[in-house]
Structures are given as C-alpha cells and as structure tokens.
Amino acid sequence: MRATTYLCSALLALLFAMPVCAVPRFVTYSARLDNSLLWGKSAVVTLSAAIYRCECPSSSICTHKCAPNEDEPIYEGLFIDVPIVDGYFTIQLGMCDATGICSTDPSLAGFPAELPPLAWLELSVDQQPPMSPRIPIGSVPYALHAAHCDNSSSTAITASNGNTYSQTAIYKQTTKGLSGGSFTDGTTPGRIEFAGHIGYRAAKLACEAALNSPTAHMCTTHEIVVSAQLGVTISLDGDNYAWVATGSSDQLQQGYLLVEYRDCRGFTNNNTVENKIIAGVVWKKDGWLSSSECNIPYTVACCDTP
C-alpha cells in the first residue's frame, strides 16, 4: 500500500557543480514533511528517492500513466541520516556512489545521461511505503539537457570550512530602512506592495531598491538555507525575523483552524479569514525557518549573486 502524501513546500533549484555551460551534476531538492509525526519537528531520518519517466503505475489513475513496461526508476538514491529541522529537509539528487548511497561528496558521479525532459520524483521516509502522488520535476531534467546556455552563471564562493562551492545567489541583507508601498522602515506585512506592484514582483523590486542591484530578489528558503550552510552571516540587520519565499501550497488543520502556508497567498494577503489563518515562512536570526501569520510586519530577506 502506498502512503498518503505528506510532503509539501517542494522547492527545486539548480546548484551547478561544473563550469558554466557544462551539465549540472546534481540538483538540490528542499521540501517540508507535513505528517503529524514530523511537521514542525526535528529528527534524523533515512530518505529514499527515485525518479521515473511517468507519474503513476499503469494500474493507477493519473494524467501521465506509465506504460506496462515503463514503470522502472531511471535514478535511485538512498540518503542516510538526513536532518529534519522544523519539518524541513534538503537532499542533493544525483550525488550517489556505485551502491546508491548519496551524500554531498563532490566526487560522486551525478545524474545519469538518460534523464528525460519530463520526470517525476518519488520519496519514502525510513523505508515506509512511497509517498503518493509522485512530484513532477520536469523543469530540472530539461535544464540538464539544454543544448546551450544563456549569459547567466554561478559564482564560486568559499565556505566557512574552506571548501569552494558554486552558488547562483546567497543572502545579502534585508530591506531594513526601505520606505514606500507597504514598507515602513523596511518592514511590511504579508501583503507586499512596492513600486506599484503587489506580491512576489513587489518583493523583488523592493530588494532591488534595497541592494541597488537589478539581480537582487527575495530569498527563497533554499537560498537562505544554503547560505547558512556555507557560513554566510545572516544577521537580518538586527531584526529577529524576515520574510522568505517558499512557493508552498500547504494547508494544515490545527484544531478547528485551517492554517494556510502559501506565502501569504503569494504575498498578496495579510488578513486572517474565518476559521483560517493565512501564514508565511520567515527566517529566524537564530538560524532556522519558522512561520508567522501574515498580518505581522517583518523585513524581507534579500539574496543576490555572490
């Protein structure tokens, strides 16, 4: 029997482990487990990951059903001792040794060459039945097979352990001191307004103004977590919390209330509706992700190229 899905806040981002225009060797995958045992909890688990060409077995019902001979994984990896912090975890798909054991060791082989343009990820925790449904990751394999690249690039930075990594964006600062739109001294409730725009676009424009950089943008949870791993100082300019973007579509029942973790509905809402709390995710200066109701003002965490 397949387990009911308890994975949410799925975020995908490319971390290039090769020179510009070369094929990326791995993809960092971050998400949040929302079952009653691990939501908001910290633990260490074993994760199994598999990538398929199709969404579900031929015996199941879905849009992209496997042909009878198609439902075999084209990539498999076993991730041992994965830390779960407040329900969040990060794994690096593709970096596995010959036995299928995966880690962040840059000497590992990386993805197989045959990844298709459209694929689905299947995960299981501690050898439990796989989560269902599988998660579409079509944009990632497509990027792995791009025939050419644009002018964007990653930049090598040195982490606190002395190793050098490539990363496209890291935490820089917050919007502290910014005024205009919904911002007062850099803080804004969950409905973000700036330069005549609302939502994600307004958040990016606010970060561009705060950093005076056209490539600045609101940090994603992936970017700020990787920044922390690389030893980047995340001071939040003296504040305790700052908004970050997850792209989440999560909802969680807490008593009679339904809590909606959807980036304050794309940072367009700061109201609590009847029997529902509208929430977003923030980075806490103590060094981890947390959540907050959207009517509370915080600064926005801004990331940019290293």
PyMOL commands that set and color helices and strands:
alter all, ss='L'
color gray80, all
select helices_A, chain A and resi 139-144+200-211+221-229+236-238+263-267
alter helices_A, ss='H'
color red, helices_A
select strands_A, chain A and resi 3-4+7-14+27-33+43-52+75-84+88-93+101-102+120-125+131-132+135-136+155-158+164-167+170-174+193-194+197-198+217-218+241-244+250-254+257-261+276-284+288-293+299-304
alter strands_A, ss='S'
color yellow, strands_A
deselect
rebuild
show_as cartoon
